[in-house]
Amino acid sequence: MVTETSAATPFATTLPGRYYYDPALYQREQERIFGRMWVCVGRADAIPRPGDYLTVDLAGESVIVVRGHDGAINAFLNVCRHRGARLCTERCGHVTGAIQCRYHAWSYGLDGRLLGAPNIRDMDGFDRAAYGLIPVACALWGGLVWLNLADDPAPLAAQIDAAILQRFGELETVERYRLDELAVGHTIVYDLACNWKLVVENFMECYHCAITHPELSHFVPSFKAGLAYQQGVGARFSDGVDSLTVSGKTNRPPLPGLLPQDLRTYYGFVLLPNVFVNLIPDHVVIHTLWPEGPTRTRIVCDWLFDPAAMAQPDFDPMDAVAFFDLVNRQDWEVCELCQQNMASRAYQDGGLYVPLEAHIRAFNDFVLARLEE
């Protein structure tokens, strides 16, 4: 994301403070961003067996994501077609053979078909085929499950590829990391007292890195200089640093398929609206953001590794986990500090971006365009 600034001033303006706390604006974001785009809702390997399911709240809808008997992942509105009861009430679980409503025992197959409706099975005028679960568009990328509530969404690849091409100018760099072949070695869930956009804006710049992230800046000199989001370029590690771990060292080999230029290099990018991808030579870190109100955000952070490395008897992910967990918590603290003053009269017209962070304005413009403002 690159924003041009005029010759008259090198500074771009931020969004006004109300965009970070106003319930009406938050609701419009839910409808027009999270309700119309492809949104990441979790890992495909979290539901490995037929009948395994997740439930997610997406733009005001509860959605069931379930592994079918054919191995495919399907998604449906979590609503019984009879009287509207919620079908699955747990965040995750397993059903054997069918999804059954606890109210009147209407039962649905893992493909959404209505299988049983007590006492009306053979009644004239009842079209069972018309009363299956309402499907939700579902697709996979990078081992992640993506949903789209729009009636006729464009393919997921159109949204993902556009973001990667904007960042790298090609798709091959990301493809080399074979994200769909990696496995989760550790997960941490964070609950933040701030608006989701503050988290996105923080991730997109490194103007704060020298102050907020001394450990990270020591390992990545360009971050200390405030440089981030250089199109097509990764951030090189300091001499003697091989990975982003507590020690800067690792006993894990590089991920299969990487090229020499990928070693001792970090690549980061955003897949709007809610995924951060951090590519590191021996592991990958994925952040998935869940807005939970105008001033609340839940973030699921997964550390991914090569399954072959995980199978080694001495595998221990915690050197990588501890380092990025430190970076995360440093970021969350400053995001929450910003949130505390979004309603201040001093910020009612917003602030400004210095030249090193002016590219964030493109994200702000994306939000405004989606809200049709």
N, C-alpha and C positions, 0 to 999 in steps of 0.2 A: 504494500500500500504506500503510495507516494503522493503527496499533496504539493502542488506548486504554490509558492507564496510570491506576492508581488515584489517588485523591486523597491517599493516604498517602505515596506516593513518585512522583516524576516519572521515575524511572529504570526501564528495562527491562533484563533480563538477556540476555547473549549465550549462544550454545551453549557447552557445556564444550569444553575444548581437544581432547579425543580425536576430536571430529567433524571435525577438520582434518588428522588423520594416521592414524587407525586403519584398517588395510586391510580389516577386516571391515565397518566402516561404509561405507567407500568402495565395496565390492562391492555392498552393499545399495542404495546410491544408483544405481549403474549399473543394477541390475536394476529398481528400483522408480521411478526418475525417468527416466533416459535410456533404459531399456528399455520404458517404458509411455507416455511423452509424445511429442508431435511435437517433433523435434529438428532444428535447422537444420544442414545438412551442406555448404553452399556456394552459390555463385552458379550460376543456370541458364545464364548466358551463358558459363560456363567450358566447357560442352560444346555448342557451337553446331551441329555437323553430325551427321547420322545416323552412328552408330558411335562417336562421341566418348563417353568414359566417365570416371568417377571411381570410386575405391574408397575406402570410409570404414570405420573401425572404430567400431562403435556397440554399446555395452553387451555386449561380448564377441563380437559377430558382425561378420564382414567382409561388406560390402554393395557390390554393383556398382550404380552409378547411370549409366544409359546413355540416349542420345538415340536414339529409334526412327526407322524409315524414315518414319513418319507425322509426325515432328516432336515427338511427345510424349516426355516423360521417364519412364522406367520404372526400377524398382529391384528387385533380386533378391539373395537370399543368394548369396554368392560361393563356391558349393559345387557341384561336379559331382555329379549324381544317381547316377552309376555307383559310384565308389569314394571319393567325398568329396574329391577333389583340389581345391585352390584354382585357380580359373580365371584371374583377372586378378591379377597380382602387382605391377603398378606403381600408383602413386598416381593417375595419369591416363594416358590414351592413346587409341588409336583402333583399332577392329576393322573389317574390311571384310566386311560381309555377315553374319557370324556370330561368336559367341563359342565358341572351340574349346578343349577340354581338352587339355593337353599330354601327358597320361598315355596315354589310349586313344582320343583324337580324337572323343569325343562332342561334338556341335556343337549350339549353341542359337541361335535367332533373337534379334533385338533386342527381341522381345516375350516372350522367355522360353521359347518352344516348343522342344521337342527336334526338331532337324532331321535329325540323322544319328547312328547308332550302328553302327559297323562290324560286319559279319557277322551282325547280328541283325535287320536291317531287316524281313525278311518272316517271321520266326519266329512260329509260332503261340503265343499266350498272352502276347505282349509288347505291352502297351498303351502306345504311345509318348506318348499324350496325358497319361498319368499321371506321366510322368517329365520334365516341363519344370522349369525353374528355379523355386525357391520365391519367390513375389513378396513384396515388402515395400511397405506402404502408402506412397505418395509423393504429395506435393502441392506447389503453388507459392504463395508469397505474397511480394510485394515484390521480385520478381526472385530470390528465394531458394528453394532446394530444401529441403523438410522431409520427414523420414522418421519412421515410427512402427512399431515392432516388435510392437505389440500385435496380437492376433488380429482384433479388431473395433473399431478406434479410432473415436472420434467425429470429425466433420469438423474439419479444421485450423482453419477459421474460428471454431469455438467456442472454441478455446484462444487464438487471436490476438485476436479481438474482445473477449473478456473482459478481457484485459490492457490493451488500449487504452482500453476504457470505464472501467476502474478508474483509469487515469491521467488521462484527459481528460474523461470523462463523455459523450463522443461520438466518432464515427469520422472526422468530416470533416477535422479538423486534419491527421491523418496522411495521409489520402487526397489532400490538396492537394499533397503532395510527390511523388506519382506515382513511387514507388520502383522499380516494375517497368520504368519507361521510362528510368531513369538508367543510366550506364555506368561501369565501373571506370576511374579515372584513375591509381590507384596502389594497391599492396598492400604491407603489411609484416607479417611473421609474427614473433611474439614467443614465446620459451620462458621460462616463469616457474617459479621454485622455490617454488611455494606452491599451496595447495589452491584449487580453483575457487571455493568459496564465499567466500573472503576477497576475491576479485576482484569478485564480485557485490556484497558488502556495501560495498566501497569505492566502487563506482560509484553506489550508491544514496544516498550522503550527501555533504554539503559542509562538514561540521564541520571537515574537514581542509584545506579549500581555501586558506584564507588563509595557512597555513604551507607546505603542500606545493606549491601552485600559485600563486605570486605573479603570474605573467604572466596566467594565466586570471582570477584574482581582480581584476586591474586592469581587464580588459575587461568583466567581469560583476560588478557591485557586490553583487548578492544572494548570489553565491557567497562573496565575502569575508565577508559577514555570516553564512555558514554555512547559508543556506537552500537546500534542494533538495527535489525531489519535492512541490512545492505542487500539489495536485490541480487539473488543468485550466489551469494557469498556466505560461507560458514565462518564461525568464529574460532580461530586457532588457539590452542592451549599454550600456556607458558612452557618453556624448556623444562623437561623432566616430568611433565604432567601427561598422563596417558588416558585419564578418565575423570569424570566428575564424581569423585568419591571423597571420603574424609581425608585420605592420604594423597589423593591424586594418582594413586597406583591401582592396579587391578590384577587379579590372577585369572580373570576370564579372558579368553581370546576375543578378538574382534568378531562382530556378528558376521555370519557367512554372507559372501557376496559383496562386501565393501571394497572400495578401491583405495589405493594409497592416499588420495587426497581426503578421504573420509576419516582416516586415522588421526587422532589427536585434534579432532575438529567437532564443534557443536553446531547443529542446525536447529533453529526453532521457528515455528510458524503457527498461525491461527487458522483453524477451519471454522469460520463463522457458521452458526451463531455461538457454539458452546464447546469447542475442543481446542486445546493447546497441545502441540506435538513437539517433543524435545528428543532429538536424535543424537545419541552419544555412541561412541564406537562399540562399547560392549553391552549397552542396554538402551532402552527407550523409556521415556516417562510420558504418560498421557494424562492430561487434566481434562475432566469432563465437568462443565459448569451447569448447575441447576438453579436458576432464579427461584427463590421461594418467598418472594414478596418484594416490595420496592426497596427495602433496606436489608434484605437477607439473601445469602447465596450459600448453597451447599456445593462443595467441590469434591469429586471422587478422583483420587490420584492413584494411578496404577503404574508400577514398575515392571517392565517387560524384559524378558531375557530369552536367549536361545534355549530351547528345551534340552539340547545336548549338554549345554553348560549346567543346566539345572539338575541333570541326572548325575553329575559328578558328586562323589561323596563329600567333597570339601566345599560344595556350593553354599555360599552365604550372601544373600543380597543386601545385608544391612549396612555395608560400607557405602553403597550407592544410595540406599534409602535414607540414611542419616544425613547425608550431605544435602540432598534435594529437599528433604523435610525441613532442614534449617533454612534453606533459601525460601521455601514456601512460607514458613511462619514469619520470616522477615517481611515478605511481600504483604501477607495478610495484615500485619500490624499497620503498615502505612496506608493500605487501602481503607482500613477502619478509621484511621485518623482523618482521612479525607471525608469519609461519610459523616463524621460528627459535625462537619461545618457546611454541608451542602445546603442546609436551610438558612444559613447566615445571610444577613442583608449584604455582607461583604462579597458574597458569591452569587447573588441573585442573577447577575448578568454573566456569570461564569468567570473564567480566568484566561490564561494564555498558554500556548505551547512555545517553548524556545525552539530554535531551528533543529536541534538534535531529536526533538520529539514531534515535529510538525506533521509527520506522516500519520499520526494518530487522528488528525482531522478527517482523513478519509473514512475512518471507522465512524466518527460522529456523523458524517454526511450520509453514510450507509443507513444509520439509524433514522435520520431525518427523512430520507427517501422512503424507507419502509413505512414510516408513520405518516407519509404524505404531507410533510410540513416543509 
